[in-house]
Amino acid sequence: MLFTFKGGSRRIWKKIIFSSVYIAEWLLFLFLLFYAFVFHLLNFTNIALVDFDEEPIVFREAWFLISIVAVAVFFFFYFKYLTGSKTYRKVKEVVWSIFFGSTALFCTMWLWMCYVMYKEELIVNYFVLGLYIMVLMGLAVLSVRKFKQEG
């Protein structure tokens, strides 16, 4: 009887589940850090490596819009139902707010630089970057509010 729930085995399963949730949270952070890196790398490629004679990289609006909305909805509920001790929650709130704020700052920089270089060629990119900035700033504000609320 490997999967019995008598006595102490419930505590063991509970510890396994909670530890896997903590690992999944940090894996999610690393995945989004990589995703943001690729996103900023695409913008850098548009600015630095593409000559004016070549076509710039245009974002596929459906993929980016769906991913932005999905991330926003997920993190809204994630911040609403944070788990862990008070110190652990505060660390997560600080890490996520720094991540969201810095990514929003970089997106603002890319939006400004793309507009200066390409003017009206990349309307889709401007829309995606603008939406991305609004969502990231909203999530950063939500994270900071949650941090201040917990005291």
N, C-alpha and C positions, 0 to 999 in steps of 0.2 A: 504494500500500500504506500506508494510513493507520494501521492497527492491527497493525503488525508488532511482535514482541517480540524484536528483535535488538539487542544492544549496549546503548546508553544509553536506549532507549525504556522498558525495564523500570523504570529508576530514575525516569523521569518519571511513569509510571503509579503507581508506589509513592508518590511525593510527592503526586500528585493524590488518591490514596485516603486517605493519612494526613491531609492537610489537610482533606479533606471530613469525616473522622471528628472532627477537632477542632472544626470549625464545627458539626457535628451535636450535639456535646456541649454547646456553649454555647447552641445553639438549644433543646435539651432543657431546659437550666436556665432559660432565659427562659420557655418554655412552662409549666414547673412553677411558676415564680414567678407567672405570670398565673393559673394554675389555683388556687394557694393564695390569691391575692388575691380571686378570685371566691368561693372557699369561705368566706373570712373575711367578705366582703361580705354573703353570704347570712346568716351568723350575726349580723352587725351589724344587718341589716334585721330579723331576728327580734326583736332586743332593742330597738332604738331606734325603728323606724318603724312597727311593727305595734302597734296599740292592743290593749287587752285584750279588746275586743268582737270583734275580727276574728280570723280563723284564722291561726295562725302558719305559716310555711313549713316543710313536712315534707320531709326529704331522701328521694329515691327510693333506698331501701336497696340495691336490686340494682345500680344504676349506681355508687354510691359504694363498695360492698363489692368489686365487681369491679375498679374502678380502684385501690383501696387495695392489694388483693392483687397486682395486676399491677405496680404501682409497687414494692412490697416485693420481689417476686421479681426484677424487673429490676435494682434497685439492689444486691441481694445479689450478683448475678453481676458487675455493673458494678464494685463495689468489689473483688471478688475478682480481676478481670482488668484493673486500671487500666493505661492506656498512657501513654506520654510519658516525658519525663525526670523525674528525681527531684524537682526543684524544681516542675515543672508538676504532678506527682501530688500533692505536698504542698499546693499552692495549691488544687487541686480538692478535696482532702479537707477543707481548712479552710472553703472556701466552702460545700460541701455540708453539713458538720456545723453551721455557723452557720444555714443555711437550715432544716435539719431541726429543730434545737433551738428556733429562734424560732417555727417553725410549731407545734411541739408545745406551746410555752408559750402561744401564742394559742389553740390548741384547748382547753387546760386552762382558760383564762380563759372561753372561750365555754361550755364544759361547765358550769362553776360558775354563770355568769350565767344560762344557760338553766334550770338547775335551780332557782335562786332565783326566777325569774319565772314559770315554767310548771309547776313541780313534776312531775306525772306525765303531762302531755299529750303530751310529745315523747319517748316511750320510744325510738323508732327513732333520733332524733337523738342521744340519749345513747349508744346502742350504737355508732353510726357514729363519733361523736367519741371515745369510749373506745378503739375499735379503731384509729382514726387516730392517737391519742396513743401507743398502744403500738407501732405500726409505726414512727412517726417517731422515738420514743426509741430503739428498736432500731437503726434506721438511723444515728442520730446516734452511738450507742455503737460501732457497727461502723466508722463513719468515723474516730472518735477512736482506736479500737484499731489500725486500719490505719495511722494517722498515727504513733502511738507505736511500732508494730512496725518501720516503715521507718527510724526514728531520725532 
